[in-house]
Amino acid sequence: TPPFPPRSLLPPQERRSLVAEMKDGEAELARLRSVEGDKLAQQDRAAQLEKEVAMLREKIHHLDDMLKSQQRKVRQMIEQLQNSKTVIQAKDSTIQELKERVSYL
């Protein structure tokens, strides 16, 4: 299972935190790569950071996709509400017209 929640959006501050953590990892990875020598500890840390950065990128991508999906759903709901409001206004107008006709009888 993925390490992130499947159907909930994380708060923007958590997303920013993940992005900052990813950038920190990338920066440390760049520093490790620039150091001369092939120390095993550095190689292990670099591999670990590569995995972490890849996971964080995937998590951010997933969260962005989920956010876009939620935004689409909200836009659709707003459109449905606006359409319903228009229909209700038309029916209210018809009802008012019929009431006026009945009052003349």
C-alpha positions in Angstrom: 0.0 0.0 0.0 1.2 3.5 -0.7 2.6 5.5 2.3 0.0 8.3 1.8 -3.8 8.4 2.6 -5.8 7.1 -0.4 -8.8 9.5 -0.3 -8.0 12.5 1.9 -6.3 15.7 1.0 -3.4 16.7 3.2 -3.3 20.3 4.3 -1.3 22.7 2.2 1.2 23.1 5.1 1.9 19.4 5.1 2.4 19.5 1.3 4.8 22.4 1.8 6.6 20.4 4.5 6.9 17.4 2.1 8.2 19.7 -0.7 10.7 21.3 1.7 11.8 17.8 3.0 12.2 16.6 -0.6 14.3 19.7 -1.5 16.4 19.2 1.6 17.0 15.6 0.5 17.8 16.7 -3.0 20.3 19.3 -1.7 21.9 16.8 0.6 22.1 14.3 -2.2 23.8 16.8 -4.4 26.3 17.6 -1.7 27.0 13.9 -1.2 27.5 13.4 -4.9 30.0 16.3 -5.1 32.2 14.9 -2.3 35.3 13.1 -3.6 35.7 9.4 -2.9 33.4 6.4 -2.8 32.7 6.0 0.9 30.2 3.2 1.5 28.3 5.3 4.1 27.8 8.1 1.6 26.7 5.7 -1.1 24.2 4.1 1.2 22.9 7.5 2.3 22.7 8.7 -1.3 20.7 5.6 -2.2 18.4 6.1 0.7 18.0 9.8 -0.2 17.2 8.9 -3.8 14.5 6.5 -2.6 13.1 9.2 -0.2 13.1 11.9 -2.9 11.4 9.5 -5.4 8.8 8.6 -2.8 8.2 12.3 -1.9 7.9 13.2 -5.6 5.3 10.5 -6.0 3.5 11.5 -2.9 3.4 15.2 -4.1 2.2 14.1 -7.6 -0.5 11.9 -6.0 -1.7 14.8 -3.8 -1.7 17.2 -6.7 -3.9 14.7 -8.7 -6.2 14.3 -5.8 -6.5 18.0 -5.3 -7.3 18.5 -9.0 -9.9 15.7 -8.8 -11.5 17.4 -5.8 -11.5 20.7 -7.5 -13.3 19.2 -10.5 -15.9 17.6 -8.2 -16.5 21.0 -6.5 -16.9 22.8 -9.8 -19.4 20.1 -11.0 -21.4 20.5 -7.8 -21.4 24.3 -8.1 -22.7 23.9 -11.7 -25.4 21.4 -10.6 -26.5 23.8 -7.8 -26.6 26.7 -10.3 -28.7 24.6 -12.7 -31.0 23.5 -9.9 -31.4 27.2 -8.9 -32.4 28.1 -12.4 -34.9 25.3 -12.6 -36.4 26.3 -9.3 -36.6 29.9 -10.3 -38.4 28.9 -13.5 -40.9 26.7 -11.5 -41.4 29.5 -9.0 -42.2 31.9 -11.8 -44.7 29.4 -13.3 -46.3 28.8 -9.8 -46.6 32.6 -9.4 -48.2 33.0 -12.8 -50.7 30.2 -12.0 -51.5 31.8 -8.7 -52.3 35.0 -10.4 -54.5 33.3 -13.0 -56.4 31.5 -10.2 -56.9 34.7 -8.3 -58.7 36.2 -11.4 -61.2 33.3 -11.5 
